[in-house]
């Protein structure tokens, strides 16, 4: 009986400490968040647009894998509530990594495809990750340079940039 009591105390203590540390407690099989970046959106000329929308990108890896396996793109529009009906809810879109390649200067290029059942033509996410870049030939403002592209590649190209920070999760 005492073992059960200590197990409950340990579980509650772990939950409280993880909340205080803003960390995640995940089961052993769940994908782990590695890095998260708050994103800014840019037009084709590099000017920042859509500033009132909260956007971020999180990189995940399945335990036992050496490379990231997925990304989650989050957008939350400002609340525009009228008569208890609010505008669009936050959007979270998951992308499965299909390709990983290293560039000539040590940066990593990820290509990921949207995981969806409702969208007839899944979008493609391309991330150029400069966190491991070794060349100093250009000044890089955003360590993650992101393009979100429609399946046909002709319309709906969106550009983002952000600097990733580690996500704390209890292993």
C-alpha positions in Angstrom: 0.0 0.0 0.0 2.9 2.4 0.8 4.3 1.8 -2.7 1.1 3.0 -4.3 1.1 6.1 -2.1 4.7 6.9 -3.1 3.9 6.3 -6.8 1.1 8.9 -6.5 3.3 11.4 -4.7 6.0 11.0 -7.4 3.4 11.4 -10.2 2.0 14.5 -8.7 5.4 16.0 -8.0 6.6 15.3 -11.5 3.4 17.0 -13.0 3.8 20.0 -10.8 7.5 20.4 -11.5 7.0 20.0 -15.2 4.3 22.7 -15.2 6.6 25.1 -13.2 9.5 24.5 -15.6 7.1 24.8 -18.6 8.2 21.4 -19.7 6.2 18.5 -21.2 5.8 15.0 -19.7 5.2 12.6 -22.6 4.9 8.8 -22.8 8.0 7.0 -24.0 6.6 6.4 -27.5 5.4 9.9 -28.2 7.3 12.2 -30.6 9.4 14.7 -28.7 9.4 18.4 -29.5 13.0 19.5 -30.0 12.9 23.1 -31.2 10.3 25.8 -31.5 10.5 29.2 -33.3 8.1 32.1 -33.2 7.7 33.0 -36.8 7.4 36.3 -38.7 5.8 36.2 -42.1 7.3 37.9 -45.2 6.2 38.8 -48.7 8.3 37.8 -51.7 10.4 41.1 -51.3 11.2 40.3 -47.7 8.9 42.8 -46.0 7.1 41.6 -42.9 3.4 41.1 -43.3 0.4 39.8 -41.1 1.9 41.0 -37.9 -1.2 40.5 -35.7 -1.2 36.8 -36.2 0.7 34.5 -33.7 2.7 31.9 -35.7 5.2 29.3 -34.6 6.8 26.2 -35.9 7.8 23.2 -33.7 10.2 20.4 -34.7 9.6 16.9 -33.5 11.5 13.6 -33.4 10.2 10.1 -32.6 12.3 8.4 -29.9 14.9 6.1 -31.4 15.3 8.2 -34.6 18.4 10.3 -35.1 16.8 13.0 -37.3 13.6 15.1 -36.9 10.5 13.3 -38.2 7.8 16.0 -38.2 7.0 19.7 -37.9 3.9 21.4 -36.5 2.9 24.8 -37.8 0.6 26.9 -35.5 -1.3 30.0 -36.4 -3.7 31.9 -34.1 -5.6 34.8 -35.4 -6.6 37.8 -33.1 -9.8 37.2 -31.3 -12.7 39.0 -33.1 -15.6 38.0 -31.0 -19.1 39.3 -31.8 -22.1 38.0 -29.9 -20.2 35.1 -28.4 -19.1 33.9 -31.9 -15.3 34.2 -32.4 -13.5 34.2 -35.7 -11.2 31.4 -36.8 -9.9 29.1 -34.1 -6.2 28.4 -33.9 -4.9 26.3 -36.7 -2.3 23.5 -36.1 -1.1 21.7 -39.2 1.3 18.7 -39.0 3.9 18.0 -41.6 5.8 14.7 -42.0 9.4 15.0 -42.9 10.1 13.3 -46.2 13.5 14.5 -47.1 16.6 15.8 -45.2 19.7 17.1 -47.0 22.8 19.0 -45.9 23.8 22.0 -47.9 27.3 23.0 -48.8 27.8 25.2 -45.8 26.5 22.8 -43.2 22.9 24.1 -43.1 20.1 21.4 -43.2 17.2 21.5 -45.7 14.0 19.7 -44.6 11.1 18.9 -46.9 7.9 17.9 -45.2 4.4 17.1 -46.5 1.2 18.0 -44.8 -0.5 15.2 -43.0 -4.2 15.6 -43.7 -7.3 13.7 -44.7 -9.5 16.7 -45.5 -7.2 18.6 -47.8 -7.3 17.2 -51.4 -3.8 18.6 -52.2 -1.5 18.6 -49.2 0.9 21.5 -48.9 4.7 21.2 -48.8 6.9 22.8 -46.1 10.5 23.6 -46.8 12.8 24.6 -44.0 16.3 25.8 -44.4 17.9 25.3 -40.9 21.0 27.4 -40.4 21.6 26.4 -36.8 24.6 24.2 -37.9 25.9 26.5 -40.6 29.7 26.9 -40.7 30.1 29.4 -43.5 30.1 33.1 -42.6 29.6 34.4 -46.2 26.2 36.0 -45.6 24.5 37.6 -42.7 21.6 35.4 -41.6 18.8 37.1 -39.7 16.6 34.0 -39.2 18.1 30.6 -38.4 15.0 28.9 -39.8 13.9 30.1 -43.2 10.6 28.5 -44.1 8.4 28.3 -47.2 4.9 26.9 -47.2 3.9 25.9 -50.8 0.7 24.6 -52.3 0.9 21.2 -53.9 0.9 22.6 -57.5 3.7 25.1 -56.4 2.1 28.0 -58.4 -0.1 29.7 -55.8 -0.1 30.2 -52.0 3.6 30.5 -51.4 4.2 31.9 -47.9 7.5 32.8 -46.5 8.5 32.8 -42.8 11.5 33.3 -40.6 12.4 32.6 -37.0 15.0 31.6 -34.5 14.5 28.2 -32.8 14.9 27.6 -29.1 14.9 24.3 -27.3 11.7 22.9 -26.0 12.0 21.4 -22.5 10.5 17.9 -22.2 11.0 15.3 -19.5 12.5 12.2 -21.1 
